[in-house]
Amino acid sequence: MNKQGSLTVVGTGIKIAGDMTLNTQAQIKQADIVFTVVPDKVSKQWLAKLNPNTVDMTEFYGSNKSRLITYNEMANALVESVKQGNNVCAAFYGHPGVFAYASHLAIRQLKALGYRAKMQPGISAEDWLVADLGIDPGKSGCISIEATQFLFYQRTIDPYSLLVLWQIGLVGDHTLALDKTDNYQRGLKVLSNELLKYYPSDHQVIIYEAATLALFPPRIEHIALAQLPQAKLTAISTLAIPPYQEAPLDLAVLKQLGLTPEDIDNALSIDK
Ligand SMILES: C[S@@+](CC[C@H](N)C(=O)[O-])C[C@H]1O[C@@H](n2cnc3c(N)ncnc32)[C@H](O)[C@@H]1O
């Protein structure tokens, strides 16, 4: 049987106030207590208007403090409040389950303890990227990966797909303790060299920052891959690398299917 106390994790989206679904707003309003992780003052005020009993969990962040410690503290705060019998809502910016370790951890721990815990999706930075850049990830496929993870581990990428590199402003940071993006140049240089193994130096890449206020435009900066090491990045920069070219047909597979390249061309001519 479920114990008293529950957790609902919601996402506030990227555009302040406007990205919140009606369901998310309802969850925030009806909770006994709302724990928030949103980056700006206006969002905090908006959430406090929906429910005055809010706790700002960004206060767990600290200078030179590993974000892993911070995320564990956040999860712990959620779990403890639910254990006290509260119906807790945790509101994270963007999608609450995308690059949001604490939300998944709290849900896992609470479920293991027999409490009700669930997540509702929200609009992530990648959702806005698709809309603002007009790139359909379904057309070529998409690889979406954290920039430092891509560097540290032996990962292969597919230059025929859209590549989305998150947290590019912290690329190369192994400490998880940087709280400002002033130290990324070395990592960015190494990342650029890695990408040059897959793309020509004049391939256009896009530094993307979705607007958080409806009045302002997004940052959409096209630069040649060779210029990437000189790029000015922020904590909200995401790098989008469009496909280099269309993937070549796999003639051996087509043959097994009794098809020719012309069959594929004819079938897809509608897509041109
Ligand atoms: C810890 S992740 C949080 C992602 C968030 N949960 C989401 O759903 O978008 C932080 C990274 O998300 C991306 N990001 C956050 N806000 C963004 C924005 N306004 N525009 C573009 N990318 C953004 C950046 O890559 C940033 O380094």
The ligand as an SDF file (V2000), in Angstrom:
LIG
                    3D

 27 29  0  0  0  0  0  0  0  0999 V2000
   21.4870   20.9760  -16.6740 C   0  0  0  0  0  0  0  0  0  0  0  0
   20.9470   21.1430  -18.3270 S   0  0  0  0  0  0  0  0  0  0  0  0
   19.2270   21.4000  -18.0680 C   0  0  0  0  0  0  0  0  0  0  0  0
   18.3750   21.0960  -19.2560 C   0  0  0  0  0  0  0  0  0  0  0  0
   16.8860   21.3220  -18.9820 C   0  0  0  0  0  0  0  0  0  0  0  0
   16.3940   20.3760  -17.9930 N   0  0  0  0  0  0  0  0  0  0  0  0
   16.0470   21.1810  -20.2610 C   0  0  0  0  0  0  0  0  0  0  0  0
   15.1050   20.3810  -20.2630 O   0  0  0  0  0  0  0  0  0  0  0  0
   16.3090   21.8820  -21.2440 O   0  0  0  0  0  0  0  0  0  0  0  0
   21.6260   22.6700  -18.7820 C   0  0  0  0  0  0  0  0  0  0  0  0
   21.9280   22.7350  -20.2680 C   0  0  0  0  0  0  0  0  0  0  0  0
   20.7100   22.8090  -20.9880 O   0  0  0  0  0  0  0  0  0  0  0  0
   20.8660   23.6090  -22.1350 C   0  0  0  0  0  0  0  0  0  0  0  0
   20.0170   24.7970  -21.9890 N   0  0  0  0  0  0  0  0  0  0  0  0
   19.4430   25.2830  -20.8860 C   0  0  0  0  0  0  0  0  0  0  0  0
   18.7430   26.4070  -21.1490 N   0  0  0  0  0  0  0  0  0  0  0  0
   18.9020   26.6400  -22.4690 C   0  0  0  0  0  0  0  0  0  0  0  0
   18.4530   27.6460  -23.3580 C   0  0  0  0  0  0  0  0  0  0  0  0
   17.7050   28.6710  -22.9390 N   0  0  0  0  0  0  0  0  0  0  0  0
   18.8130   27.5610  -24.6580 N   0  0  0  0  0  0  0  0  0  0  0  0
   19.5700   26.5350  -25.1120 C   0  0  0  0  0  0  0  0  0  0  0  0
   20.0290   25.5650  -24.3180 N   0  0  0  0  0  0  0  0  0  0  0  0
   19.7110   25.6160  -23.0180 C   0  0  0  0  0  0  0  0  0  0  0  0
   22.3470   24.0320  -22.1790 C   0  0  0  0  0  0  0  0  0  0  0  0
   23.0620   23.0680  -22.9480 O   0  0  0  0  0  0  0  0  0  0  0  0
   22.7160   23.9680  -20.7110 C   0  0  0  0  0  0  0  0  0  0  0  0
   24.0980   23.8400  -20.5120 O   0  0  0  0  0  0  0  0  0  0  0  0
  1  2  1  0
  2  3  1  0
  2 10  1  0
  3  4  1  0
  4  5  1  0
  5  6  1  0
  5  7  1  0
  7  8  2  0
  7  9  1  0
 10 11  1  0
 11 12  1  0
 11 26  1  0
 12 13  1  0
 13 14  1  0
 13 24  1  0
 14 15  1  0
 14 23  1  0
 15 16  2  0
 16 17  1  0
 17 18  1  0
 17 23  2  0
 18 19  1  0
 18 20  2  0
 20 21  1  0
 21 22  2  0
 22 23  1  0
 24 25  1  0
 24 26  1  0
 26 27  1  0
M  CHG  2   2   1   9  -1
M  END
$$$$
